[in-house]
Amino acid sequence: MREEHTELIYGSPDETVPVDNPLQIMDLTMRDGHQSLFATRGRTEDLLPIAEEMDKVGFFAVEVWGGATFDSMHRFLGEDPWERIRTLKKYMKTPFSMLLRGQNLVGYRHYADDVARAFTERCCINGIDVFRVFDALNDFRNFETVVTVIKENQKHFQGSICYSLTERRMGGQVYNLQYYLDKAKELEDMGADTICVKDMAGLMSPLDAYRLVKALKETIHAPIHLHSHFTSGMADITMFKAIEAGVDIIDVCLSPWAYRTSHPALEPLVVALQGSNRDTGFDLKQLTSCAEHFNSISPKYRHLLNDRMSIIDTNVLLHQTPGGMLSNLVNQLREMDALDKLDQVFEELPRVRKELGQVPLVTPTSQIVGIQTVNNVLFDSQEERYSMITSQVRDLCFGLYGQTPAPIDPEVQKKAIKDHPRGQEPITCRPADILEPELEQARKDVQDLAKDIDDVLIYALYPTTGKRFLRWKYGYEELPEEVKPKTMDQALREQELVDKARKGQVVEKPARPEKAQNMSEYNVFVNNEYFKIEVEQVGGKPSVSSVTHVPSQEPESASSTQQGQAEAASGDQPQVPAEGTPVEAPLNGIIVSYQVKDGDKVDKGDPVLVLEAMKMENTISAPAAGVVRGIQHKEGDSVQRGDVLAVIA
């Protein structure tokens, strides 16, 4: 038991209580705030103007990086993730914190030790001071490589325990008090400077928080840090009970990007602790000034905030879905026009989680369980479950993520690792022990594209989207419109149209332009249907003026069909055969690789290609036996659900 006093003490209205144990605060607004609410779409240009004012507050640290930022920035924002650290560091002296997923780094699989060492080293050099390291399975063997580098660079190692439940309260056979105490002692033995309990979904009840923090303070010497999302509506009360029990540091966000699936707001907690021995000493006027900035830029991101995300969701106590995962699921289901199936996903999710070893739901296992659940809901039949298994579920069942807290369902495991490239017998060693070095090959793969080691690491962590980003970065490909930043004027105009539509007001359509004299005509044949289209060049891009459907009068000859297809073709794209079984994209995604080429023979069920969808890799199988024809895409291409990717003729 520690000798210093930790409990919360208030004075009477006419007496002053010495602030002998001020509560320390880590602000998450610049990372987890927008990750939880806006699918990690916060841009550097919106964070930079407030950096110097945030630096004046007096935070223990500011979380600016890690988690999903690395992925989202290069994939969706067209920004170099490394540049965000370097740019913000010019304006802030407050320690920078990042969320590091152990051997997963900031990706969705385990990387080889050489990549893990290089990545962590570059994080230290680029400006990260506090490393919150966690493993999705709480298998701390996955900390060994990155912690060695953190310690060598004399940075702060914050060992994290992912908080999860198998029942409504802390207890049961897996996630009980002794489980967390044992994990904390293991982290302290590894040299953790602080220990964080990471409650990703807001499951921790106030009484469990008091009990856990009290027991941790009596068991270990490292300061205790508590992280809890507001999803269930309990987090601010939970934080307060933890403060009463003596927690040393807590996580919060500024109010505009707080609450909902994010975190408790800082400002009310600051006021609540004034006049106590845990008073933060923060200037409320300074905080409200900073908060106003985030309030002012929120219209640029409001379109990403689904109505479901704007309220307390007590269902999280049943489905245990973390805020960041929930916002991603909502956005991804919307893209697939399947948002109506969200409740079915919630019903299926606890079942999938149990079958996959009762893993904590935190990145990457939250995505692994969540996307597999979506696949089950969308593609399973009464006769077959797990009909489309992601590569990551196969790896989890093989042991490539580590030891799950509970055993994996043997039938699911058997099906998942059937034909696994590493064998049919799951491993039990530290996963990285069987991974071959990757960094040198990554250097060779992008030697004509990457300018430095940071570029190489972007590719090493995300080969498909990373290479695409490097082509954007160095001007080999134009940045797509959807990746370019939205201006405030654009955001406000869009919001004005939405407001008018909600009020039933007529939104005027733009006037139809005069038809140009010199129109280009094209004949297009689709499934033996003939269309004549007229195209006008507008602003440097072709614009379709009209489409005339010409009903078929008689069956077309093979030669006329080929001629029409040739007229409609552009570039050197191979043509889709008129007959055969199409291999369609079941999800919006990115082509990772084709496993076959035109002319290959396949049996039904053979792998045709790998499609990255919702950040997970899905093997798309042949729907019939035959010969592969008409491969339409290449590695890195984005495709929409229903697009024909090949034909089995």
C-alpha positions as CSV (number, residue, x, y, z in Angstrom):
1,M,0.0,0.0,0.0
2,R,1.3,3.4,-0.9
3,E,2.0,5.7,2.0
4,E,0.9,9.0,0.3
5,H,-2.7,10.1,0.5
6,T,-4.6,9.5,-2.7
7,E,-8.3,9.8,-1.9
8,L,-10.4,12.8,-3.0
9,I,-10.9,15.4,-0.2
10,Y,-13.1,18.5,-0.4
11,G,-12.9,21.4,2.0
12,S,-15.9,23.3,3.4
13,P,-17.0,26.5,1.6
14,D,-14.8,28.7,3.9
15,E,-11.7,26.6,4.0
16,T,-8.9,25.8,1.5
17,V,-7.7,22.2,1.0
18,P,-4.1,21.9,0.0
19,V,-3.7,20.5,-3.5
20,D,-1.4,17.7,-2.4
21,N,-2.2,15.3,-5.3
22,P,-3.3,17.1,-8.4
23,L,-5.0,15.0,-11.0
24,Q,-3.1,14.8,-14.2
25,I,-4.9,15.0,-17.6
26,M,-4.1,13.6,-21.0
27,D,-6.1,15.2,-23.8
28,L,-7.3,13.0,-26.7
29,T,-9.1,15.5,-28.8
30,M,-6.5,15.5,-31.5
31,R,-6.6,11.7,-31.9
32,D,-9.2,9.6,-30.3
33,G,-11.8,12.3,-30.3
34,H,-12.2,12.5,-34.0
35,Q,-11.4,8.8,-34.4
36,S,-14.4,8.0,-32.2
37,L,-16.8,10.5,-33.7
38,F,-15.7,11.2,-37.3
39,A,-14.0,8.0,-38.4
40,T,-10.5,9.5,-37.9
41,R,-11.0,12.2,-40.6
42,G,-9.5,15.1,-38.6
43,R,-7.0,17.0,-40.8
44,T,-3.7,18.6,-39.8
45,E,-4.9,21.9,-41.2
46,D,-7.7,22.0,-38.6
47,L,-5.5,21.0,-35.7
48,L,-2.6,23.3,-36.4
49,P,-4.3,26.7,-35.6
50,I,-5.0,25.6,-32.0
51,A,-1.8,23.9,-31.2
52,E,-0.1,26.8,-29.4
53,E,-3.2,27.4,-27.2
54,M,-3.5,23.7,-26.3
55,D,0.2,23.8,-25.3
56,K,-0.6,26.4,-22.6
57,V,-3.1,24.2,-20.7
58,G,-0.6,22.1,-18.8
59,F,-1.6,18.5,-19.9
60,F,0.4,15.5,-18.8
61,A,0.5,14.7,-22.6
62,V,-1.5,15.3,-25.7
63,E,-2.4,12.3,-27.8
64,V,-1.9,13.4,-31.4
65,W,-1.1,10.2,-33.3
66,G,-1.3,6.4,-33.5
67,G,-4.4,4.3,-33.5
68,A,-6.2,4.7,-36.8
69,T,-4.6,8.0,-37.7
70,F,-1.7,6.5,-39.7
71,D,-4.2,4.4,-41.8
72,S,-6.8,7.1,-42.2
73,M,-4.4,9.9,-43.1
74,H,-2.7,8.2,-46.0
75,R,-5.8,6.3,-47.2
76,F,-8.6,8.8,-46.9
77,L,-7.0,12.3,-46.4
78,G,-4.0,12.1,-48.7
79,E,-1.7,13.3,-45.9
80,D,1.7,12.0,-44.8
81,P,1.2,10.6,-41.3
82,W,4.7,11.4,-40.3
83,E,4.4,15.0,-41.3
84,R,1.6,15.6,-38.8
85,I,3.9,14.8,-35.8
86,R,6.7,17.0,-37.2
87,T,4.4,19.9,-38.0
88,L,2.6,19.9,-34.6
89,K,5.9,19.5,-32.8
90,K,7.0,22.9,-34.1
91,Y,4.3,24.6,-32.0
92,M,4.0,22.4,-28.9
93,K,6.3,21.5,-26.0
94,T,3.7,19.4,-24.3
95,P,4.7,15.7,-24.5
96,F,3.2,13.9,-27.5
97,S,1.5,10.6,-26.9
98,M,0.7,7.9,-29.5
99,L,-1.3,4.6,-29.4
100,L,0.9,1.7,-30.4
101,R,-0.6,-1.7,-31.0
102,G,2.4,-3.7,-29.9
103,Q,3.6,-5.9,-32.7
104,N,0.7,-4.7,-34.8
105,L,2.2,-1.2,-34.7
106,V,-0.6,0.9,-36.4
107,G,-1.8,-1.8,-38.7
108,Y,-4.0,-4.9,-38.6
109,R,-1.5,-7.7,-38.5
110,H,1.7,-8.6,-36.8
111,Y,4.8,-7.2,-38.5
112,A,8.2,-8.7,-38.5
113,D,10.7,-7.6,-35.8
114,D,12.8,-5.6,-38.3
115,V,9.8,-3.5,-39.3
116,A,8.6,-3.1,-35.7
117,R,12.1,-1.9,-34.6
118,A,12.4,0.6,-37.5
119,F,8.9,1.9,-37.1
120,T,9.2,2.5,-33.3
121,E,12.6,4.2,-33.8
122,R,11.1,6.6,-36.4
123,C,8.3,7.4,-34.0
124,C,10.9,8.4,-31.4
125,I,12.9,10.5,-33.9
126,N,9.8,12.2,-35.4
127,G,8.6,13.4,-32.0
128,I,6.6,10.9,-29.9
129,D,7.4,11.1,-26.2
130,V,4.8,8.8,-24.5
131,F,4.1,5.4,-26.0
132,R,0.8,3.9,-24.9
133,V,1.5,0.3,-25.9
134,F,-1.3,-2.3,-25.9
135,D,-2.0,-5.7,-27.4
136,A,-5.5,-6.7,-28.5
137,L,-5.3,-10.0,-26.7
138,N,-3.4,-8.7,-23.7
139,D,-0.6,-11.0,-24.8
140,F,2.4,-9.0,-23.6
141,R,4.9,-11.2,-25.5
142,N,3.8,-8.9,-28.4
143,F,5.4,-5.9,-26.5
144,E,8.9,-7.2,-26.4
145,T,10.4,-5.7,-29.6
146,V,8.8,-2.2,-29.4
147,V,9.4,-1.7,-25.7
148,T,13.1,-2.4,-26.2
149,V,13.3,0.4,-28.7
150,I,11.2,2.8,-26.5
151,K,13.5,2.2,-23.5
152,E,16.7,2.5,-25.7
153,N,15.4,6.0,-26.7
154,Q,14.6,6.9,-23.1
155,K,10.9,7.5,-23.9
156,H,7.9,6.9,-21.7
157,F,6.6,3.3,-21.9
158,Q,2.9,3.2,-20.8
159,G,1.9,-0.4,-20.6
160,S,-1.8,-0.8,-21.3
161,I,-4.3,-3.5,-20.3
162,C,-7.4,-3.8,-22.5
163,Y,-10.5,-3.8,-20.3
164,S,-13.2,-6.3,-21.2
165,L,-16.0,-8.2,-19.7
166,T,-17.6,-11.6,-20.0
167,E,-20.5,-10.5,-17.7
168,R,-22.2,-7.2,-16.9
169,R,-19.7,-6.4,-14.2
170,M,-16.1,-7.2,-13.6
171,G,-15.8,-10.9,-12.6
172,G,-16.5,-14.3,-14.1
173,Q,-14.0,-16.9,-15.3
174,V,-11.9,-14.6,-17.6
175,Y,-12.1,-10.8,-16.9
176,N,-12.0,-10.7,-13.1
177,L,-10.1,-8.5,-10.6
178,Q,-7.2,-11.0,-10.3
179,Y,-6.8,-11.1,-14.1
180,Y,-6.2,-7.3,-14.2
181,L,-3.9,-7.3,-11.1
182,D,-1.8,-10.1,-12.7
183,K,-1.6,-8.2,-16.0
184,A,-0.5,-5.0,-14.2
185,K,2.2,-6.8,-12.3
186,E,3.5,-8.3,-15.5
187,L,3.7,-4.8,-17.1
188,E,5.5,-3.4,-14.1
189,D,8.0,-6.2,-14.3
190,M,8.5,-5.2,-18.0
191,G,9.5,-1.6,-16.8
192,A,6.3,0.3,-17.5
193,D,6.6,3.9,-16.4
194,T,2.8,4.1,-16.1
195,I,0.0,1.6,-16.4
196,C,-3.2,2.3,-18.3
197,V,-6.5,0.5,-18.0
198,K,-8.0,0.9,-21.5
199,D,-11.8,0.7,-21.4
200,M,-12.5,0.9,-25.2
201,A,-16.2,0.6,-25.1
202,G,-17.2,2.3,-21.9
203,L,-18.0,-0.9,-20.1
204,M,-16.4,-0.1,-16.8
205,S,-19.0,0.7,-14.1
206,P,-18.2,3.3,-11.4
207,L,-18.1,0.8,-8.6
208,D,-15.8,-1.5,-10.6
209,A,-13.5,1.4,-11.3
210,Y,-13.2,2.3,-7.6
211,R,-12.5,-1.3,-6.7
212,L,-10.0,-1.9,-9.5
213,V,-8.0,1.4,-9.0
214,K,-8.0,0.8,-5.3
215,A,-6.6,-2.7,-5.7
216,L,-4.0,-1.6,-8.3
217,K,-2.7,1.2,-6.0
218,E,-2.3,-1.4,-3.3
219,T,-0.5,-3.8,-5.6
220,I,1.9,-1.9,-7.9
221,H,4.0,1.2,-7.7
222,A,3.7,2.7,-11.2
223,P,1.1,5.5,-11.6
224,I,-2.3,4.4,-12.8
225,H,-3.9,5.9,-15.9
226,L,-7.6,5.4,-16.8
227,H,-9.1,5.5,-20.3
228,S,-12.9,5.1,-20.8
229,H,-15.2,6.0,-23.6
230,F,-18.6,7.6,-23.0
231,T,-20.5,5.3,-25.2
232,S,-22.7,3.7,-22.5
233,G,-23.1,7.1,-20.6
234,M,-21.1,5.9,-17.5
235,A,-17.6,7.2,-18.2
236,D,-17.7,10.6,-16.4
237,I,-19.1,8.9,-13.2
238,T,-16.6,6.1,-13.7
239,M,-13.8,8.6,-13.9
240,F,-15.0,10.4,-10.8
241,K,-15.1,7.2,-8.7
242,A,-11.6,6.4,-10.0
243,I,-10.4,9.8,-8.9
244,E,-11.8,9.1,-5.5
245,A,-9.9,5.8,-5.4
246,G,-6.6,7.7,-6.3
247,V,-6.1,7.3,-10.0
248,D,-3.2,9.4,-11.1
249,I,-4.1,10.3,-14.7
250,I,-7.3,10.3,-16.8
251,D,-8.2,10.7,-20.5
252,V,-10.6,13.3,-21.7
253,C,-11.5,15.4,-24.7
254,L,-12.5,19.0,-25.1
255,S,-16.3,19.2,-25.0
256,P,-17.1,19.8,-28.8
257,W,-15.5,16.4,-29.6
258,A,-16.4,14.7,-26.3
259,Y,-19.3,12.4,-25.2
260,R,-21.2,10.1,-27.5
261,T,-18.7,7.4,-28.5
262,S,-15.8,9.6,-27.6
263,H,-14.7,10.5,-24.0
264,P,-15.9,12.5,-21.0
265,A,-15.5,16.3,-21.5
266,L,-12.6,18.0,-19.7
267,E,-14.3,21.2,-18.7
268,P,-16.9,19.8,-16.3
269,L,-14.4,17.6,-14.5
270,V,-12.1,20.6,-14.0
271,V,-14.9,22.5,-12.3
272,A,-16.0,19.5,-10.3
273,L,-12.5,19.1,-8.8
274,Q,-11.9,22.8,-7.9
275,G,-11.5,23.2,-4.2
276,S,-10.3,19.7,-3.6
277,N,-6.9,18.1,-3.1
278,R,-7.1,16.7,-6.7
279,D,-7.6,20.2,-8.3
280,T,-6.1,20.2,-11.8
281,G,-5.2,23.9,-11.6
282,F,-6.4,24.4,-15.2
283,D,-7.7,27.7,-16.4
284,L,-11.3,27.3,-17.5
285,K,-11.2,30.3,-19.8
286,Q,-8.2,28.8,-21.6
287,L,-10.1,25.5,-22.0
288,T,-13.2,27.2,-23.4
289,S,-11.1,29.2,-25.8
290,C,-9.6,25.9,-27.1
291,A,-13.0,24.3,-27.2
292,E,-14.4,27.1,-29.3
293,H,-11.9,26.3,-32.1
294,F,-13.0,22.6,-32.3
295,N,-16.6,23.8,-32.2
296,S,-15.9,26.1,-35.2
297,I,-14.4,23.4,-37.4
298,S,-16.9,20.8,-36.6
299,P,-19.2,21.6,-39.5
300,K,-16.5,20.2,-41.8
301,Y,-16.9,16.8,-40.2
302,R,-20.6,16.7,-39.1
303,H,-21.6,14.7,-42.2
304,L,-19.6,11.8,-40.7
305,L,-21.6,11.9,-37.4
306,N,-24.4,9.4,-37.7
307,D,-27.6,10.1,-35.7
308,R,-27.0,6.8,-33.9
309,M,-23.7,8.1,-32.7
310,S,-25.2,11.3,-31.2
311,I,-26.8,9.6,-28.2
312,I,-25.9,7.4,-25.3
313,D,-26.1,3.8,-26.5
314,T,-26.8,1.5,-23.6
315,N,-26.8,-1.4,-26.0
316,V,-23.0,-1.3,-25.8
317,L,-23.4,-3.1,-22.5
318,L,-24.7,-6.0,-24.5
319,H,-22.7,-5.9,-27.8
320,Q,-19.5,-4.3,-26.2
321,T,-18.7,-2.5,-29.5
322,P,-16.1,0.3,-29.0
323,G,-16.8,3.8,-30.3
324,G,-14.2,3.9,-33.0
325,M,-15.3,0.4,-34.3
326,L,-19.0,1.5,-34.1
327,S,-18.4,4.6,-36.1
328,N,-16.5,2.6,-38.7
329,L,-19.2,-0.1,-38.9
330,V,-21.9,2.5,-39.4
331,N,-20.0,4.3,-42.2
332,Q,-19.1,1.0,-43.9
333,L,-22.6,-0.4,-43.7
334,R,-23.9,2.8,-45.1
335,E,-21.5,2.5,-48.1
336,M,-22.9,-1.0,-48.7
337,D,-26.5,0.2,-48.5
338,A,-26.9,-2.2,-45.6
339,L,-27.3,0.1,-42.6
340,D,-30.7,-1.5,-41.9
341,K,-28.8,-4.6,-40.9
342,L,-26.9,-2.9,-38.0
343,D,-29.1,-4.5,-35.4
344,Q,-28.5,-7.9,-36.9
345,V,-24.8,-7.2,-36.7
346,F,-25.1,-6.4,-33.0
347,E,-27.0,-9.7,-32.4
348,E,-24.4,-11.7,-34.2
349,L,-21.3,-10.0,-32.7
350,P,-21.3,-11.5,-29.2
351,R,-21.6,-15.0,-30.8
352,V,-18.7,-14.4,-33.1
353,R,-16.6,-12.9,-30.3
354,K,-17.2,-16.0,-28.1
355,E,-16.3,-18.3,-31.0
356,L,-13.1,-16.4,-31.6
357,G,-11.9,-16.7,-28.0
358,Q,-13.6,-13.9,-26.1
359,V,-11.1,-11.4,-27.4
360,P,-11.2,-7.8,-26.1
361,L,-12.8,-5.6,-28.7
362,V,-10.1,-3.2,-29.5
363,T,-8.1,-2.6,-32.7
364,P,-7.3,-4.8,-34.5
365,T,-9.5,-7.5,-32.9
366,S,-12.5,-5.2,-32.9
367,Q,-12.2,-4.9,-36.7
368,I,-11.5,-8.6,-37.0
369,V,-14.6,-9.6,-35.0
370,G,-16.7,-6.8,-36.4
371,I,-16.0,-7.3,-40.1
372,Q,-16.4,-11.1,-39.8
373,T,-19.7,-10.4,-38.1
374,V,-20.7,-8.2,-41.0
375,N,-19.6,-10.9,-43.4
376,N,-21.7,-13.5,-41.5
377,V,-24.8,-11.3,-41.6
378,L,-24.5,-10.4,-45.3
379,F,-23.3,-13.6,-46.8
380,D,-24.1,-16.6,-44.6
381,S,-27.0,-19.0,-45.2
382,Q,-29.0,-21.3,-43.0
383,E,-26.8,-24.1,-44.3
384,E,-23.4,-22.5,-43.7
385,R,-21.9,-20.0,-41.3
386,Y,-18.5,-18.3,-41.9
387,S,-19.0,-18.6,-45.6
388,M,-16.6,-15.7,-46.3
389,I,-13.7,-15.7,-43.7
390,T,-11.3,-12.8,-43.7
391,S,-7.5,-13.4,-43.9
392,Q,-7.2,-11.8,-40.4
393,V,-9.7,-14.3,-38.9
394,R,-7.7,-17.1,-40.4
395,D,-4.5,-15.7,-38.9
396,L,-6.2,-15.2,-35.5
397,C,-7.2,-18.8,-35.5
398,F,-3.8,-19.9,-36.5
399,G,-2.2,-18.1,-33.6
400,L,-0.6,-15.2,-35.5
401,Y,-2.0,-12.6,-33.1
402,G,-1.1,-14.5,-29.9
403,Q,-3.0,-16.4,-27.3
404,T,-6.7,-15.6,-27.0
405,P,-8.1,-15.1,-23.4
406,A,-10.4,-18.1,-23.9
407,P,-10.1,-21.1,-26.3
408,I,-11.3,-20.6,-29.9
409,D,-14.3,-22.7,-31.0
410,P,-12.6,-25.8,-32.5
411,E,-15.0,-26.1,-35.4
412,V,-14.6,-22.5,-36.4
413,Q,-10.8,-22.8,-36.0
414,K,-10.7,-25.9,-38.1
415,K,-12.6,-24.2,-40.9
416,A,-10.6,-21.0,-40.7
417,I,-7.2,-22.5,-40.9
418,K,-8.0,-25.0,-43.6
419,D,-5.5,-24.4,-46.4
420,H,-3.7,-21.8,-44.3
421,P,-0.4,-21.1,-46.1
422,R,1.6,-21.7,-42.9
423,G,0.0,-25.1,-42.1
424,Q,-2.9,-26.8,-40.4
425,E,-1.6,-26.8,-36.8
426,P,-2.0,-23.6,-34.8
427,I,1.2,-22.1,-33.2
428,T,1.7,-21.3,-29.5
429,C,5.0,-19.4,-29.7
430,R,5.4,-15.6,-29.8
431,P,3.9,-14.8,-33.2
432,A,6.7,-12.7,-34.5
433,D,9.2,-15.6,-33.9
434,I,8.0,-17.2,-37.1
435,L,7.8,-14.0,-39.2
436,E,10.6,-13.5,-41.8
437,P,12.2,-10.1,-42.0
438,E,10.2,-7.7,-44.2
439,L,12.0,-4.4,-44.3
440,E,14.6,-5.1,-47.0
441,Q,12.0,-6.4,-49.4
442,A,9.8,-3.4,-48.8
443,R,12.8,-1.1,-49.6
444,K,13.3,-3.0,-52.9
445,D,9.5,-2.9,-53.8
446,V,9.4,0.9,-53.6
447,Q,13.0,1.8,-54.4
448,D,11.9,4.0,-57.4
449,L,9.1,5.6,-55.4
450,A,10.1,6.1,-51.7
451,K,12.5,9.0,-50.8
452,D,13.3,8.0,-47.2
453,I,12.7,5.3,-44.5
454,D,9.4,6.9,-43.5
455,D,8.1,6.4,-47.0
456,V,9.3,2.8,-46.9
457,L,7.5,2.2,-43.7
458,I,4.2,3.6,-45.0
459,Y,4.5,0.9,-47.7
460,A,5.7,-1.8,-45.4
461,L,2.6,-1.4,-43.1
462,Y,0.1,-0.8,-45.9
463,P,1.4,-2.2,-49.2
464,T,-1.7,-1.5,-51.3
465,T,-2.9,1.8,-50.0
466,G,0.6,2.9,-49.0
467,K,2.0,2.6,-52.6
468,R,-1.1,4.4,-53.9
469,F,-0.4,7.2,-51.4
470,L,3.2,7.5,-52.4
471,R,2.1,7.9,-56.0
472,W,-0.2,10.7,-54.8
473,K,2.5,12.3,-52.7
474,Y,5.1,12.5,-55.4
475,G,2.7,13.5,-58.2
476,Y,2.6,10.3,-60.2
477,E,-1.2,10.2,-59.8
478,E,-3.6,13.0,-59.2
479,L,-5.2,13.2,-55.8
480,P,-8.9,12.1,-56.1
481,E,-11.6,14.6,-55.4
482,E,-13.0,12.6,-52.5
483,V,-9.6,12.8,-50.8
484,K,-9.1,16.5,-51.1
485,P,-9.9,18.6,-48.0
486,K,-13.4,20.1,-47.8
487,T,-13.5,23.9,-47.3
488,M,-15.7,25.4,-44.6
489,D,-17.8,27.1,-47.4
490,Q,-18.4,23.8,-49.0
491,A,-19.4,22.3,-45.6
492,L,-21.8,25.1,-44.8
493,R,-23.4,25.0,-48.3
494,E,-24.0,21.2,-48.0
495,Q,-25.4,21.7,-44.5
496,E,-27.7,24.4,-45.8
497,L,-29.1,22.0,-48.5
498,V,-29.6,19.3,-45.9
499,D,-31.5,21.8,-43.6
500,K,-33.7,22.8,-46.5
501,A,-34.5,19.3,-47.4
502,R,-35.4,18.4,-43.8
503,K,-37.8,21.4,-43.8
504,G,-39.4,20.2,-47.0
505,Q,-38.1,23.2,-49.0
506,V,-37.5,22.8,-52.7
507,V,-33.8,22.7,-53.5
508,E,-33.3,24.3,-56.9
509,K,-31.5,22.2,-59.5
510,P,-28.9,23.8,-61.7
511,A,-30.2,25.0,-65.0
512,R,-29.8,22.6,-67.9
513,P,-27.0,23.9,-70.3
514,E,-27.5,24.5,-73.9
515,K,-26.7,21.5,-76.0
516,A,-23.4,21.9,-77.8
517,Q,-23.2,21.7,-81.6
518,N,-20.2,19.4,-81.8
519,M,-21.2,16.3,-79.7
520,S,-19.3,13.0,-79.7
521,E,-21.4,10.0,-80.2
522,Y,-20.7,6.5,-78.8
523,N,-22.4,3.2,-79.3
524,V,-22.5,1.1,-76.1
525,F,-23.6,-2.5,-75.8
526,V,-24.5,-3.9,-72.4
527,N,-25.8,-7.5,-72.1
528,N,-27.0,-7.3,-75.8
529,E,-28.8,-4.0,-75.0
530,Y,-27.8,-1.2,-77.3
531,F,-27.4,2.5,-76.1
532,K,-26.4,5.6,-78.1
533,I,-24.8,8.3,-75.9
534,E,-23.8,11.8,-76.7
535,V,-20.8,13.3,-74.8
536,E,-19.7,16.9,-74.5
537,Q,-16.3,18.1,-73.3
538,V,-16.9,20.4,-70.3
539,G,-14.1,21.9,-68.2
540,G,-11.6,19.4,-69.5
541,K,-13.6,16.3,-68.7
542,P,-16.2,14.5,-70.8
543,S,-19.8,15.0,-69.8
544,V,-22.6,12.6,-70.8
545,S,-25.3,14.7,-72.4
546,S,-27.9,12.0,-73.2
547,V,-28.4,8.3,-73.4
548,T,-30.8,6.8,-75.9
549,H,-31.8,3.2,-75.4
550,V,-32.3,1.5,-78.8
551,P,-34.3,-1.7,-78.3
552,S,-32.8,-4.8,-80.0
553,Q,-34.6,-5.7,-83.2
554,E,-32.8,-8.9,-83.7
555,P,-30.0,-10.9,-82.1
556,E,-26.7,-9.4,-82.8
557,S,-23.9,-11.2,-84.6
558,A,-20.7,-11.9,-82.8
559,S,-18.9,-9.4,-85.0
560,S,-21.4,-6.6,-84.3
561,T,-21.2,-7.2,-80.6
562,Q,-17.4,-7.1,-80.7
563,Q,-17.4,-4.0,-82.7
564,G,-19.8,-2.2,-80.3
565,Q,-17.7,-3.3,-77.4
566,A,-14.6,-2.0,-79.1
567,E,-16.2,1.4,-79.7
568,A,-17.1,1.6,-76.0
569,A,-13.7,0.5,-74.8
570,S,-11.0,2.8,-73.6
571,G,-7.3,2.2,-73.2
572,D,-6.2,-1.4,-73.1
573,Q,-8.8,-2.8,-70.7
574,P,-9.6,-6.4,-71.5
575,Q,-13.3,-7.0,-72.4
576,V,-15.7,-8.8,-70.2
577,P,-17.0,-12.0,-72.0
578,A,-20.7,-11.8,-72.9
579,E,-21.4,-15.2,-71.4
580,G,-20.1,-16.8,-68.2
581,T,-20.4,-16.6,-64.5
582,P,-19.3,-13.1,-63.2
583,V,-17.0,-12.8,-60.2
584,E,-18.5,-9.7,-58.5
585,A,-17.2,-7.6,-55.7
586,P,-19.3,-8.4,-52.7
587,L,-18.2,-5.3,-50.9
588,N,-16.7,-1.8,-51.7
589,G,-13.0,-2.2,-51.5
590,I,-9.5,-2.2,-53.0
591,I,-8.0,-5.0,-55.1
592,V,-5.0,-6.3,-53.2
593,S,-4.0,-9.0,-55.8
594,Y,-5.4,-11.5,-58.3
595,Q,-4.6,-15.1,-57.6
596,V,-5.2,-16.1,-61.2
597,K,-4.7,-14.7,-64.7
598,D,-6.7,-14.7,-67.9
599,G,-6.8,-18.3,-69.3
600,D,-6.3,-20.1,-65.9
601,K,-8.6,-23.0,-65.2
602,V,-10.3,-22.9,-61.8
603,D,-12.7,-25.1,-59.8
604,K,-15.6,-23.8,-57.9
605,G,-14.4,-22.3,-54.6
606,D,-10.8,-21.7,-55.8
607,P,-9.4,-18.3,-54.8
608,V,-9.6,-15.7,-57.6
609,L,-8.5,-12.5,-55.9
610,V,-8.0,-10.8,-52.6
611,L,-10.2,-7.8,-51.9
612,E,-9.5,-5.4,-49.0
613,A,-12.8,-4.2,-47.7
614,M,-13.4,-2.4,-44.4
615,K,-9.7,-2.7,-43.7
616,M,-9.8,-6.5,-43.7
617,E,-8.6,-8.8,-46.5
618,N,-11.3,-11.1,-48.1
619,T,-10.5,-13.9,-50.5
620,I,-13.1,-13.9,-53.3
621,S,-13.6,-17.4,-54.6
622,A,-14.7,-18.7,-58.0
623,P,-18.5,-19.1,-58.1
624,A,-18.2,-21.8,-60.7
625,A,-15.7,-24.0,-62.5
626,G,-14.3,-22.9,-65.8
627,V,-11.7,-20.7,-67.4
628,V,-10.9,-17.2,-66.1
629,R,-11.7,-14.4,-68.6
630,G,-11.9,-10.7,-68.7
631,I,-10.0,-9.6,-65.6
632,Q,-10.9,-6.0,-65.4
633,H,-8.8,-4.4,-62.7
634,K,-5.3,-4.2,-61.3
635,E,-3.7,-4.1,-57.9
636,G,-4.7,-1.0,-56.0
637,D,-7.9,-0.3,-58.0
638,S,-10.9,0.8,-56.0
639,V,-14.1,-1.2,-56.8
640,Q,-17.7,-0.9,-55.8
641,R,-20.0,-3.6,-54.6
642,G,-21.4,-5.5,-57.7
643,D,-18.5,-4.6,-60.0
644,V,-17.5,-7.5,-62.2
645,L,-13.9,-8.4,-61.4
646,A,-13.6,-11.3,-63.8
647,V,-15.8,-13.9,-65.5
648,I,-15.6,-17.7,-65.3
649,A,-16.4,-18.8,-68.9
